[in-house]
Amino acid sequence: MPRRRPASRRTRPQSSRSSTMFGVDVGGTFTDVVAVRDGQISVTKVPSSRTDPAAPVVEGARRLGVAGSTTFNHASTMGLNAVIERRLPKIAYVTTDGFRDVLDRGNVHKPLDAQTDPAWRRSFGDANRPLVPRYLRRGVKERIKADGTILIPLDEDHARSQLEVLRRCNVEGVAICTINGYVNAEHEVRLRELVHEELGAHVPVSISSETSPLAKEYARASTTVIDVFMKLLFTDYSDKLNRDLRELGFDGELNFADCAATLLPWQEALDKPFRIVFAGPAAGTISSARLGEAIGERNLLCADVGGTSTDVSLIVDGKPFIQNTFELEHDLIINALSTEVSSVGAGGGSLVTVSPSGGIQVGPGSAGAEPGPACYGRGGTIPAVTDACLLMGILDGETFAGGEMKLDRLAAETAFAALDTPVTFEARVRSAYQLAVAHMAEEVLNVAVRHGVDIRDFALMSYGAAGPMLLPAVLDLLPLKSAVIPPYPGLFSALGLLSTDQVFYDSRSAYVTLSPDSANEIAAVFDEMEQHLRTRVGEVADGLTVRRSFDGRLVGQSWETPFIEIPDGEITSTSIERIVEAFHDAYEKRNGNRFAQIPVEGVTYGVELVVPSDKVEYVRAEAEAAFAAEPERLITLDYVAEGPVQAREYLRDRLSVGATLEGPAVIREDLSTTYILPGQRATIGRCAEITIERSGH
């Protein structure tokens, strides 16, 4: 039998410089911490904390030795979870008199699955769980016209009377969004001054003309409201995090990642913190693109399986899809650059329950970190997908989480046995696993269909702590090219934070028909934003890459085609023609039609200033001839078939380039487990990735 070959360290990601960099992804269940020091990676996981969210980050930094590090890049779902669960401070919303119900109305449209449901209500509306209750939404007498002229002057006495109501209600922050405030900020600026006079200078205030100076009042209003929430959630947290890291000896740069997984210095991020409402899923997509480039897989469907959900994104020809708005919930819109990510409520912590008809169902409820799945031994009594994987033998209760946590098999058995269903015990466990995989496969397929791509040309990048044990089974449901398990799959998103740049971004709205006569007006908009960004960045801005783009539409349309690139150089009457042509090219690529005879209207204009950062590099090892890996031992898997199944067990850090494994097999590593199904073959690649294909492919 071939001898086991030692793993090559050169197959692991390495830093492009001999510095120490930290990446931290704060999730709802665990806080993932990655350190890259002199080309070597160290990792740890710390249970997240709702009561003191900075403590797990600091603990992870302490474990891995943050003293003397040059960079600490941070992403968090703390803001997203707070919004979804409505664990939010009390804030107020001030707007033009007569428009305070904009937040309750939203964009009016229903999701597809609620079109015929008369009882459906918006999750953030007054009938359900409003972000800002109606009594805290106050209108003031004023009105600015669409061209920026003042129709009704601001009635300061009326404004003060409304603010007095808010003072008595003890609001902690105020969002201000007046009609057409993005065109003329005069009234919003004055209202902010009045808030500080009446409620106190300590009260955080966001005004839409600074937070999101874009057209369409509802999206601007919801973004401004979320910005105030994030100020209240992140300001003290960030101060404490920075202070505690400094006490540990960290003297480098603390960066926060935004929704597109680009980085900002933490003080800069707090100027408009709505941009950091979530970043972990986007960081995973960036990490996937980097690894995909290294291994020659430029078309990827990326799936991040955590404790609560599976986040799916798409990479085509090496580039993720970026959008200029996104939804936290249906119709709850944020105006921010973001990686397009779709989620489904299926993960390792998804609860296994009984449907009204007596069948087994999985999700969307989750066991979370506390109490967690039943096998965690923390008081959970409802089984989760993790319990099923333990009973099946995929998970090893003695070595889970690197041996730091022992899993209780008896508790898992008791939880499944307690389900009130006529389904047999064996079928309960098997169905829990299969249903979780089916939910994930459905979301992967939805993303592919929505973008019109041929799923056969795409590899499934499978990460998150639970991804490698669940996602390879998707290959048996969908005709994907392969499944790829990256190095450190449980901390892959945190690793992505060390694969991106600092990006300073600004945007403005102005409805302008693109023609030679409008060149000077458009150039002035871009020049103002670029100068503003260069002032923010300082001397470092000299020589940096500047990217310009606009969102445009055919005259008469109500929606825009986003991210039309503006070529370098001065915007003149001649270059306007090329810009219009670029719009028609992008429109045709996206929609399949070209209407060159219809004029083009610019709506929103954006400028990005890119500051390069140190990055993790994937260094490819020398190619090796394929050979059959030698297993550590044979194990028994239960409930995967009608009877017990013998499977080979491997340790990932003992597998080297070229090793091949036939399923059924289990590959164990400290913070994750990979399950290779019968009829599948796995190969260890040159960047330490595991590529899984159906046998015969």
C-alpha positions as CSV (number, residue, x, y, z in Angstrom):
1,M,0.0,0.0,0.0
2,P,1.4,3.5,-0.8
3,R,3.0,5.3,2.1
4,R,1.3,8.4,3.5
5,R,3.1,11.5,2.3
6,P,3.7,14.5,4.6
7,A,1.7,17.6,3.9
8,S,3.5,20.5,2.3
9,R,3.3,23.8,4.0
10,R,3.8,25.5,0.7
11,T,0.2,24.5,-0.2
12,R,-1.1,26.8,2.5
13,P,-2.0,30.5,2.0
14,Q,0.8,32.9,2.8
15,S,1.1,36.6,3.4
16,S,2.6,38.7,0.6
17,R,4.9,40.3,3.2
18,S,6.7,39.1,6.4
19,S,4.1,40.9,8.6
20,T,1.4,39.7,11.0
21,M,-2.2,40.2,9.9
22,F,-5.4,39.3,11.7
23,G,-8.8,38.7,10.2
24,V,-11.9,38.3,12.4
25,D,-15.4,37.3,11.4
26,V,-17.9,37.8,14.2
27,G,-20.9,35.5,13.6
28,G,-24.0,34.8,15.7
29,T,-22.6,31.5,16.9
30,F,-18.8,31.7,16.8
31,T,-16.2,34.4,16.3
32,D,-13.6,33.2,13.8
33,V,-10.0,34.5,14.2
34,V,-7.2,34.0,11.7
35,A,-3.6,35.2,12.1
36,V,-1.0,35.1,9.3
37,R,2.5,35.5,10.7
38,D,5.6,35.1,8.4
39,G,3.6,33.1,5.9
40,Q,2.1,30.7,8.5
41,I,-1.5,30.6,9.5
42,S,-2.9,30.2,13.0
43,V,-6.6,29.9,13.7
44,T,-9.1,29.8,16.6
45,K,-12.8,29.9,17.2
46,V,-14.4,31.6,20.2
47,P,-18.1,31.4,21.1
48,S,-19.8,34.7,20.3
49,S,-21.4,36.8,23.1
50,R,-24.5,38.9,22.9
51,T,-23.9,40.7,26.2
52,D,-20.2,41.6,25.5
53,P,-19.6,41.1,21.7
54,A,-16.1,42.5,21.8
55,A,-14.9,40.0,24.4
56,P,-14.6,37.0,22.0
57,V,-12.7,39.1,19.5
58,V,-10.2,40.2,22.1
59,E,-9.9,36.6,23.5
60,G,-9.2,35.3,20.0
61,A,-6.6,38.0,19.5
62,R,-5.0,37.2,22.8
63,R,-4.8,33.5,22.0
64,L,-3.0,34.1,18.7
65,G,-0.8,36.9,20.0
66,V,-1.9,40.2,18.5
67,A,1.0,42.2,19.9
68,G,3.0,43.8,17.2
69,S,0.6,43.0,14.4
70,T,0.4,45.4,11.5
71,T,-3.3,44.9,10.5
72,F,-6.5,43.8,12.2
73,N,-9.4,43.4,9.8
74,H,-12.9,42.9,11.3
75,A,-16.2,41.8,10.0
76,S,-19.4,41.3,12.0
77,T,-23.0,40.3,11.6
78,M,-23.8,41.9,15.0
79,G,-25.8,44.7,13.3
80,L,-27.6,42.4,10.9
81,N,-28.6,40.1,13.8
82,A,-29.8,43.0,15.9
83,V,-32.1,44.2,13.1
84,I,-33.5,40.7,12.2
85,E,-34.1,39.9,15.9
86,R,-35.3,43.5,16.7
87,R,-32.8,43.9,19.6
88,L,-32.6,47.6,18.8
89,P,-32.3,50.9,20.7
90,K,-35.1,53.4,20.7
91,I,-34.7,55.9,17.9
92,A,-36.9,58.5,16.2
93,Y,-37.5,59.4,12.6
94,V,-38.1,63.0,11.5
95,T,-39.3,63.9,8.0
96,T,-41.4,66.3,6.0
97,D,-44.9,66.7,7.4
98,G,-47.3,64.2,5.8
99,F,-44.6,61.6,5.0
100,R,-43.9,59.9,8.3
101,D,-45.5,56.6,7.1
102,V,-43.0,56.1,4.3
103,L,-41.1,53.7,6.5
104,D,-44.3,51.6,7.1
105,R,-45.3,51.6,3.4
106,G,-41.9,50.6,2.0
107,N,-42.0,50.0,-1.8
108,V,-45.5,48.4,-1.4
109,H,-44.7,45.3,-3.5
110,K,-45.1,41.8,-2.0
111,P,-42.8,38.8,-2.3
112,L,-43.8,36.3,-4.9
113,D,-44.9,33.7,-2.3
114,A,-47.3,36.2,-0.7
115,Q,-49.0,37.6,-3.8
116,T,-52.3,35.8,-2.9
117,D,-52.1,36.1,0.9
118,P,-54.4,38.9,2.1
119,A,-52.9,38.5,5.7
120,W,-49.3,39.2,4.6
121,R,-47.7,42.2,6.3
122,R,-44.2,43.6,6.1
123,S,-41.9,42.4,8.8
124,F,-40.8,46.0,9.6
125,G,-44.3,47.5,9.3
126,D,-46.5,48.8,12.2
127,A,-48.6,45.6,12.1
128,N,-45.6,43.5,12.9
129,R,-42.2,44.6,14.3
130,P,-41.6,48.2,13.2
131,L,-38.0,49.5,13.3
132,V,-39.4,52.9,14.4
133,P,-43.0,52.9,16.0
134,R,-45.4,55.4,14.5
135,Y,-45.4,57.6,17.6
136,L,-41.7,58.1,17.2
137,R,-42.0,59.1,13.6
138,R,-42.7,62.9,13.5
139,G,-43.4,65.2,10.5
140,V,-42.2,68.8,10.5
141,K,-43.5,71.7,8.3
142,E,-41.1,72.2,5.4
143,R,-40.8,71.3,1.7
144,I,-38.1,71.4,-0.8
145,K,-38.9,70.9,-4.5
146,A,-37.1,68.4,-6.8
147,D,-34.9,71.2,-8.3
148,G,-33.7,72.1,-4.8
149,T,-35.7,75.3,-4.4
150,I,-37.6,75.9,-1.1
151,L,-41.4,75.7,-1.5
152,I,-42.2,75.8,2.3
153,P,-39.5,77.2,4.6
154,L,-38.6,75.1,7.7
155,D,-41.0,76.0,10.6
156,E,-38.6,75.8,13.5
157,D,-41.2,76.3,16.2
158,H,-43.2,73.4,14.8
159,A,-39.9,71.3,14.6
160,R,-39.1,72.1,18.2
161,S,-42.6,71.0,19.4
162,Q,-42.1,67.7,17.6
163,L,-38.6,67.3,19.1
164,E,-40.1,68.0,22.6
165,V,-42.3,64.9,22.2
166,L,-39.2,62.8,21.3
167,R,-37.3,64.2,24.3
168,R,-40.1,63.1,26.6
169,C,-40.0,59.6,24.9
170,N,-36.3,59.3,25.8
171,V,-35.1,58.4,22.3
172,E,-31.5,57.5,21.9
173,G,-30.9,58.6,18.3
174,V,-32.6,60.4,15.5
175,A,-32.8,59.8,11.7
176,I,-33.7,62.8,9.5
177,C,-34.9,62.4,6.0
178,T,-36.8,65.1,4.3
179,I,-38.4,65.0,0.8
180,N,-35.7,66.0,-1.8
181,G,-33.2,66.5,1.0
182,Y,-30.5,64.9,-1.2
183,V,-30.8,67.9,-3.6
184,N,-30.8,70.6,-1.0
185,A,-29.5,69.7,2.5
186,E,-30.3,73.1,4.1
187,H,-33.4,71.9,6.1
188,E,-31.8,68.6,7.2
189,V,-28.7,70.3,8.5
190,R,-30.8,72.8,10.5
191,L,-33.0,70.0,11.9
192,R,-29.8,68.2,13.1
193,E,-28.8,71.4,14.9
194,L,-32.3,71.6,16.5
195,V,-32.1,68.0,17.7
196,H,-28.8,68.7,19.4
197,E,-30.3,71.8,21.0
198,E,-33.4,70.1,22.2
199,L,-32.2,66.5,23.0
200,G,-28.6,67.0,23.7
201,A,-25.3,67.0,21.8
202,H,-24.7,63.4,22.8
203,V,-27.6,62.1,20.8
204,P,-26.5,60.4,17.5
205,V,-28.1,62.0,14.4
206,S,-28.0,60.8,10.8
207,I,-29.2,63.0,7.9
208,S,-30.0,61.5,4.6
209,S,-28.2,64.2,2.6
210,E,-24.9,63.0,4.1
211,T,-25.7,59.3,4.8
212,S,-27.2,58.4,1.4
213,P,-27.6,61.5,-0.9
214,L,-29.5,59.5,-3.5
215,A,-32.9,59.7,-5.2
216,K,-35.9,57.6,-4.1
217,E,-37.0,58.7,-0.6
218,Y,-37.9,55.3,0.8
219,A,-34.5,53.7,0.2
220,R,-32.8,56.9,1.4
221,A,-35.0,56.9,4.6
222,S,-34.5,53.2,5.5
223,T,-30.7,53.6,5.0
224,T,-30.6,56.6,7.2
225,V,-32.6,54.8,9.9
226,I,-30.3,51.8,9.8
227,D,-27.3,54.2,10.0
228,V,-28.5,55.5,13.4
229,F,-29.0,52.0,14.7
230,M,-25.5,51.1,13.7
231,K,-24.0,54.2,15.3
232,L,-25.6,53.2,18.6
233,L,-24.6,49.6,18.3
234,F,-21.0,50.0,17.0
235,T,-19.7,53.2,18.6
236,D,-19.1,51.9,22.1
237,Y,-18.2,48.5,20.8
238,S,-15.6,49.9,18.5
239,D,-14.1,52.1,21.1
240,K,-13.9,49.2,23.5
241,L,-12.4,46.8,20.9
242,N,-9.7,49.3,19.9
243,R,-8.9,50.0,23.5
244,D,-8.7,46.4,24.5
245,L,-6.5,45.5,21.5
246,R,-4.1,48.3,22.3
247,E,-3.8,47.0,25.8
248,L,-2.8,43.6,24.4
249,G,0.1,45.4,22.5
250,F,-1.6,45.8,19.1
251,D,-0.2,48.9,17.5
252,G,-1.3,48.5,13.9
253,E,-4.3,49.5,11.8
254,L,-7.8,48.4,12.8
255,N,-10.1,48.1,9.8
256,F,-13.8,47.3,9.5
257,A,-15.1,45.5,6.4
258,D,-18.2,46.8,4.6
259,C,-20.9,44.9,2.7
260,A,-18.7,44.4,-0.3
261,A,-15.9,43.1,1.9
262,T,-13.7,46.1,1.2
263,L,-11.9,47.7,4.2
264,L,-12.2,51.1,5.9
265,P,-10.3,52.4,8.9
266,W,-12.6,51.9,11.9
267,Q,-13.1,55.6,12.6
268,E,-14.0,56.1,8.9
269,A,-16.4,53.2,9.0
270,L,-18.3,54.8,11.9
271,D,-19.0,58.0,9.9
272,K,-21.5,55.9,7.9
273,P,-21.8,52.6,9.8
274,F,-24.8,51.4,7.7
275,R,-22.1,50.1,5.3
276,I,-20.8,47.6,7.9
277,V,-24.2,46.1,8.8
278,F,-22.9,42.8,7.6
279,A,-19.7,41.7,5.9
280,G,-18.9,38.1,6.7
281,P,-20.8,36.6,3.7
282,A,-19.1,39.1,1.4
283,A,-15.7,38.3,2.8
284,G,-16.3,34.6,2.0
285,T,-17.1,35.4,-1.6
286,I,-13.9,37.4,-1.9
287,S,-11.9,34.6,-0.3
288,S,-13.5,32.2,-2.8
289,A,-12.5,34.4,-5.8
290,R,-8.9,34.5,-4.6
291,L,-8.7,30.7,-4.1
292,G,-10.5,30.1,-7.4
293,E,-8.0,32.2,-9.2
294,A,-5.2,30.2,-7.7
295,I,-6.6,26.8,-8.6
296,G,-8.0,27.8,-12.0
297,E,-11.7,27.8,-11.1
298,R,-13.1,31.2,-12.2
299,N,-16.7,30.2,-12.3
300,L,-17.9,29.4,-8.7
301,L,-21.1,29.1,-6.8
302,C,-20.1,29.9,-3.2
303,A,-21.9,28.4,-0.2
304,D,-21.1,29.4,3.4
305,V,-22.8,27.1,5.8
306,G,-22.9,28.3,9.4
307,G,-25.0,27.5,12.3
308,T,-28.2,29.3,11.2
309,S,-28.1,29.8,7.5
310,T,-26.4,29.0,4.2
311,D,-25.3,32.1,2.3
312,V,-24.9,31.6,-1.5
313,S,-23.2,33.9,-3.9
314,L,-22.0,33.7,-7.5
315,I,-18.6,34.4,-9.2
316,V,-18.5,34.5,-13.0
317,D,-15.1,34.8,-14.7
318,G,-13.4,35.5,-11.4
319,K,-15.6,38.4,-10.4
320,P,-18.5,38.4,-7.8
321,F,-21.7,40.2,-8.5
322,I,-21.8,43.6,-6.8
323,Q,-25.0,45.6,-6.3
324,N,-25.7,49.1,-5.1
325,T,-28.6,48.3,-2.9
326,F,-29.6,45.2,-0.9
327,E,-32.4,44.0,1.4
328,L,-31.9,43.1,5.0
329,E,-35.4,41.7,4.9
330,H,-38.0,41.8,2.1
331,D,-38.3,45.4,1.1
332,L,-36.0,46.7,3.9
333,I,-33.5,48.4,1.6
334,I,-30.0,49.6,2.2
335,N,-28.2,51.9,-0.2
336,A,-24.7,50.4,0.0
337,L,-22.3,48.6,-2.3
338,S,-22.6,44.9,-1.4
339,T,-21.7,41.5,-2.8
340,E,-24.9,39.8,-3.9
341,V,-25.7,37.1,-1.4
342,S,-28.8,35.0,-1.0
343,S,-29.6,33.1,2.2
344,V,-31.7,30.1,3.2
345,G,-32.4,29.0,6.8
346,A,-30.5,25.8,6.8
347,G,-27.2,25.2,8.7
348,G,-25.6,23.1,11.3
349,G,-27.7,24.5,14.0
350,S,-31.0,24.3,12.1
351,L,-33.7,22.8,14.3
352,V,-35.4,19.5,13.3
353,T,-39.1,19.7,14.1
354,V,-42.3,18.0,13.2
355,S,-44.7,19.5,10.6
356,P,-48.5,19.7,11.2
357,S,-48.9,16.5,9.1
358,G,-46.4,14.6,11.3
359,G,-43.4,14.7,8.9
360,I,-39.9,15.8,9.6
361,Q,-38.9,19.4,8.7
362,V,-35.6,21.3,9.1
363,G,-35.3,25.1,9.8
364,P,-35.6,27.9,9.6
365,G,-35.3,28.0,13.4
366,S,-31.8,27.6,14.8
367,A,-30.4,26.4,18.1
368,G,-27.8,29.2,17.9
369,A,-24.8,29.2,20.3
370,E,-27.0,29.1,23.4
371,P,-28.2,26.5,24.1
372,G,-27.0,25.1,20.8
373,P,-27.8,21.6,19.4
374,A,-28.8,19.0,22.0
375,C,-25.4,17.3,21.7
376,Y,-23.6,20.5,23.0
377,G,-25.0,19.6,26.5
378,R,-26.0,23.2,27.2
379,G,-29.7,22.5,27.8
380,G,-31.0,22.2,24.2
381,T,-33.8,19.6,23.9
382,I,-34.7,20.1,20.2
383,P,-32.5,18.2,17.8
384,A,-30.5,20.0,15.2
385,V,-28.7,19.0,12.0
386,T,-25.5,18.7,14.0
387,D,-27.1,16.1,16.2
388,A,-28.0,14.1,13.1
389,C,-24.4,14.3,11.8
390,L,-23.1,13.1,15.2
391,L,-25.5,10.1,15.2
392,M,-24.6,9.3,11.6
393,G,-20.9,9.1,12.6
394,I,-19.9,12.0,10.3
395,L,-18.9,14.0,13.4
396,D,-16.6,12.6,16.1
397,G,-17.9,13.6,19.5
398,E,-14.4,13.2,21.0
399,T,-12.5,15.4,18.6
400,F,-15.1,18.1,17.8
401,A,-13.7,21.6,17.6
402,G,-10.2,20.3,18.0
403,G,-11.2,18.4,21.1
404,E,-12.2,21.5,23.0
405,M,-15.8,20.5,23.1
406,K,-17.1,16.9,23.7
407,L,-20.4,16.1,22.1
408,D,-23.1,14.2,24.0
409,R,-24.4,11.4,21.8
410,L,-27.0,10.3,24.3
411,A,-28.5,13.8,24.4
412,A,-28.8,13.8,20.6
413,E,-30.5,10.4,20.6
414,T,-32.9,11.6,23.4
415,A,-33.8,14.7,21.4
416,F,-34.6,12.8,18.2
417,A,-36.5,10.2,20.2
418,A,-38.7,12.9,21.8
419,L,-40.0,14.1,18.4
420,D,-43.8,13.5,18.3
421,T,-44.0,11.8,14.9
422,P,-44.8,8.3,13.6
423,V,-41.6,8.4,11.5
424,T,-39.0,5.8,12.6
425,F,-36.0,6.9,14.5
426,E,-33.6,5.9,11.7
427,A,-35.7,7.9,9.2
428,R,-35.8,10.9,11.5
429,V,-32.0,11.2,11.5
430,R,-31.6,10.4,7.8
431,S,-34.4,12.9,6.8
432,A,-32.8,15.7,8.9
433,Y,-29.6,15.4,7.0
434,Q,-31.2,15.0,3.6
435,L,-33.7,17.9,4.1
436,A,-30.9,20.2,5.1
437,V,-28.9,19.3,2.0
438,A,-32.1,19.7,-0.2
439,H,-32.7,23.2,1.1
440,M,-29.1,24.2,0.4
441,A,-29.3,22.6,-3.1
442,E,-32.5,24.5,-3.8
443,E,-30.9,27.9,-3.0
444,V,-27.8,27.1,-5.0
445,L,-30.0,26.3,-8.0
446,N,-32.1,29.4,-7.5
447,V,-29.0,31.6,-7.6
448,A,-27.8,29.9,-10.8
449,V,-31.2,30.2,-12.5
450,R,-31.7,33.8,-11.4
451,H,-28.5,34.7,-13.2
452,G,-29.0,32.4,-16.2
453,V,-25.8,30.4,-15.8
454,D,-25.2,26.8,-16.7
455,I,-24.7,25.1,-13.4
456,R,-22.6,22.3,-15.1
457,D,-19.8,24.9,-15.7
458,F,-19.6,25.8,-12.0
459,A,-17.7,24.4,-9.0
460,L,-19.4,24.7,-5.6
461,M,-17.0,26.4,-3.1
462,S,-18.0,24.8,0.2
463,Y,-17.1,26.5,3.4
464,G,-18.3,27.5,6.8
465,A,-17.8,25.1,9.7
466,A,-20.7,22.9,8.5
467,G,-20.2,23.3,4.8
468,P,-17.8,20.4,4.1
469,M,-19.9,17.9,5.9
470,L,-23.2,18.9,4.1
471,L,-22.4,20.4,0.7
472,P,-20.7,17.5,-1.0
473,A,-24.1,15.8,-0.9
474,V,-25.4,18.6,-3.2
475,L,-23.4,16.9,-6.0
476,D,-25.8,14.1,-5.9
477,L,-28.8,16.5,-6.4
478,L,-27.3,19.0,-8.9
479,P,-25.1,18.5,-12.0
480,L,-22.3,20.8,-10.6
481,K,-18.8,20.4,-12.0
482,S,-17.4,19.7,-8.5
483,A,-17.3,20.7,-4.9
484,V,-14.2,22.4,-3.5
485,I,-13.3,22.4,0.2
486,P,-10.8,25.2,0.8
487,P,-8.1,25.2,3.5
488,Y,-9.5,26.3,6.9
489,P,-13.1,26.0,5.7
490,G,-14.5,27.0,9.1
491,L,-12.6,30.3,9.0
492,F,-12.6,30.9,5.3
493,S,-14.6,34.2,5.5
494,A,-12.1,35.5,8.1
495,L,-9.3,34.6,5.7
496,G,-11.1,36.6,3.0
497,L,-10.7,39.7,5.1
498,L,-6.9,39.3,4.5
499,S,-7.5,39.2,0.7
500,T,-9.1,42.6,0.0
501,D,-8.2,46.3,-0.2
502,Q,-9.2,49.5,1.6
503,V,-11.8,51.3,-0.6
504,F,-13.1,54.8,0.0
505,Y,-16.4,55.3,-1.8
506,D,-18.8,58.2,-2.4
507,S,-22.0,58.5,-4.5
508,R,-24.4,61.3,-5.6
509,S,-27.7,61.4,-7.4
510,A,-28.6,63.8,-10.2
511,Y,-31.1,63.1,-13.0
512,V,-29.1,64.3,-16.1
513,T,-29.7,63.2,-19.7
514,L,-26.3,62.2,-21.1
515,S,-25.5,64.4,-24.1
516,P,-22.6,66.6,-25.2
517,D,-24.3,69.6,-23.5
518,S,-24.3,67.9,-20.1
519,A,-20.6,66.9,-20.1
520,N,-19.6,69.8,-17.8
521,E,-22.4,69.1,-15.3
522,I,-21.5,65.4,-15.0
523,A,-17.8,66.1,-14.8
524,A,-18.4,68.5,-12.0
525,V,-20.3,65.8,-10.0
526,F,-17.4,63.4,-10.4
527,D,-14.7,66.0,-9.6
528,E,-16.5,67.1,-6.4
529,M,-16.7,63.5,-5.1
530,E,-13.1,62.6,-6.1
531,Q,-11.8,65.7,-4.4
532,H,-13.8,64.9,-1.3
533,L,-12.4,61.4,-1.2
534,R,-8.8,62.6,-1.7
535,T,-9.3,65.0,1.2
536,R,-10.5,62.2,3.4
537,V,-7.6,59.9,2.5
538,G,-4.9,62.6,2.8
539,E,-1.4,62.4,1.2
540,V,-1.7,58.7,0.7
541,A,-4.2,59.4,-2.1
542,D,-1.5,60.6,-4.5
543,G,-1.1,58.0,-7.3
544,L,-4.0,55.8,-6.1
545,T,-6.4,54.1,-8.5
546,V,-9.7,55.9,-8.9
547,R,-12.7,54.1,-10.3
548,R,-15.7,55.9,-11.6
549,S,-19.1,54.5,-12.5
550,F,-22.7,55.5,-12.9
551,D,-26.2,54.0,-12.7
552,G,-28.2,54.9,-15.7
553,R,-31.5,54.2,-17.4
554,L,-33.3,54.7,-20.7
555,V,-35.3,57.9,-20.5
556,G,-38.8,56.9,-19.2
557,Q,-37.7,53.8,-17.3
558,S,-38.2,53.6,-13.5
559,W,-35.2,51.3,-12.8
560,E,-31.5,51.7,-13.4
561,T,-28.7,49.5,-14.9
562,P,-25.9,49.8,-12.3
563,F,-22.2,50.1,-12.4
564,I,-21.5,51.4,-15.9
565,E,-17.8,52.1,-15.9
566,I,-16.6,55.6,-16.8
567,P,-13.3,55.5,-18.7
568,D,-10.2,57.3,-17.4
569,G,-9.6,60.8,-18.5
570,E,-11.6,64.0,-18.7
571,I,-15.3,63.9,-19.3
572,T,-16.0,65.9,-22.5
573,S,-18.6,66.1,-25.1
574,T,-16.7,63.5,-27.1
575,S,-16.3,61.0,-24.2
576,I,-20.0,61.3,-23.4
577,E,-20.7,59.4,-26.6
578,R,-18.4,56.5,-25.4
579,I,-20.1,56.5,-22.0
580,V,-23.6,56.3,-23.7
581,E,-22.3,53.4,-25.8
582,A,-20.9,51.7,-22.7
583,F,-24.4,51.9,-21.1
584,H,-26.1,50.3,-24.2
585,D,-23.5,47.5,-24.1
586,A,-24.1,46.8,-20.4
587,Y,-27.9,47.0,-20.9
588,E,-27.8,44.5,-23.8
589,K,-25.6,42.1,-21.8
590,R,-27.9,42.3,-18.8
591,N,-31.3,42.3,-20.6
592,G,-30.7,40.9,-24.0
593,N,-32.1,44.0,-25.8
594,R,-30.5,47.2,-27.2
595,F,-32.4,50.4,-27.6
596,A,-29.7,52.7,-29.0
597,Q,-32.2,55.2,-30.3
598,I,-33.5,56.0,-26.8
599,P,-31.6,58.7,-24.8
600,V,-29.8,57.6,-21.7
601,E,-30.3,59.3,-18.3
602,G,-27.7,59.2,-15.6
603,V,-29.2,58.8,-12.1
604,T,-26.5,58.0,-9.5
605,Y,-22.7,58.6,-9.9
606,G,-20.0,56.8,-7.8
607,V,-16.3,57.2,-7.2
608,E,-14.0,54.7,-5.5
609,L,-10.5,55.4,-4.3
610,V,-8.6,52.1,-3.8
611,V,-5.8,51.9,-1.2
612,P,-3.9,48.5,-1.7
613,S,-3.5,46.4,1.4
614,D,-1.2,43.4,2.3
615,K,-2.9,40.2,1.2
616,V,-2.8,36.5,1.8
617,E,-1.4,34.7,-1.3
618,Y,-2.1,31.1,-2.3
619,V,1.3,29.6,-3.2
620,R,0.9,26.5,-5.4
621,A,2.9,23.4,-4.5
622,E,4.7,21.3,-7.0
623,A,2.3,19.0,-8.9
624,E,2.4,15.3,-7.8
625,A,1.3,12.1,-9.4
626,A,-2.1,10.9,-8.1
627,F,-1.9,8.2,-5.5
628,A,-4.4,6.5,-3.2
629,A,-4.2,7.9,0.3
630,E,-3.9,5.6,3.3
631,P,-6.7,5.9,5.8
632,E,-6.1,6.3,9.5
633,R,-8.8,3.8,10.3
634,L,-12.2,2.4,9.3
635,I,-15.3,3.8,10.9
636,T,-19.0,2.9,10.8
637,L,-21.6,5.3,9.5
638,D,-25.2,4.8,10.5
639,Y,-28.5,6.0,8.9
640,V,-26.8,6.9,5.6
641,A,-28.3,3.8,4.1
642,E,-30.6,1.0,5.1
643,G,-27.8,-0.6,7.1
644,P,-24.4,0.4,8.6
645,V,-21.8,1.6,6.1
646,Q,-18.0,1.2,6.4
647,A,-16.1,4.4,5.7
648,R,-12.4,5.4,5.6
649,E,-11.3,8.2,8.0
650,Y,-8.4,10.6,7.2
651,L,-6.7,13.5,8.9
652,R,-6.5,16.5,6.6
653,D,-3.1,17.7,7.8
654,R,-1.6,14.3,6.8
655,L,-2.9,14.4,3.3
656,S,-0.6,15.9,0.6
657,V,-0.8,17.0,-3.0
658,G,-2.1,14.3,-5.3
659,A,-3.7,12.1,-2.7
660,T,-7.0,10.6,-3.8
661,L,-9.8,9.3,-1.7
662,E,-12.9,7.2,-2.6
663,G,-16.2,7.7,-0.8
664,P,-17.6,6.9,1.6
665,A,-14.9,8.7,3.6
666,V,-14.6,11.3,6.3
667,I,-11.7,13.8,6.5
668,R,-11.2,15.4,9.9
669,E,-9.5,18.6,10.9
670,D,-9.6,20.7,14.0
671,L,-12.5,23.0,13.1
672,S,-14.3,21.2,10.4
673,T,-15.2,17.7,9.0
674,T,-15.6,16.8,5.3
675,Y,-17.9,13.9,4.3
676,I,-17.4,12.3,0.9
677,L,-20.4,10.2,-0.1
678,P,-20.4,6.9,-1.8
679,G,-19.8,7.3,-5.5
680,Q,-17.6,10.4,-5.0
681,R,-13.9,10.8,-5.3
682,A,-11.8,13.5,-3.6
683,T,-8.3,14.8,-4.7
684,I,-5.9,17.0,-2.7
685,G,-4.9,20.0,-4.9
686,R,-1.8,22.2,-5.1
687,C,-3.3,24.8,-2.8
688,A,-4.3,22.3,-0.2
689,E,-7.9,22.4,-1.5
690,I,-10.0,19.2,-1.6
691,T,-11.8,18.8,-4.9
692,I,-14.7,16.4,-4.8
693,E,-16.3,14.9,-8.0
694,R,-18.7,12.2,-8.8
695,S,-16.7,9.0,-9.6
696,G,-16.1,8.7,-13.4
697,H,-16.0,12.4,-13.9
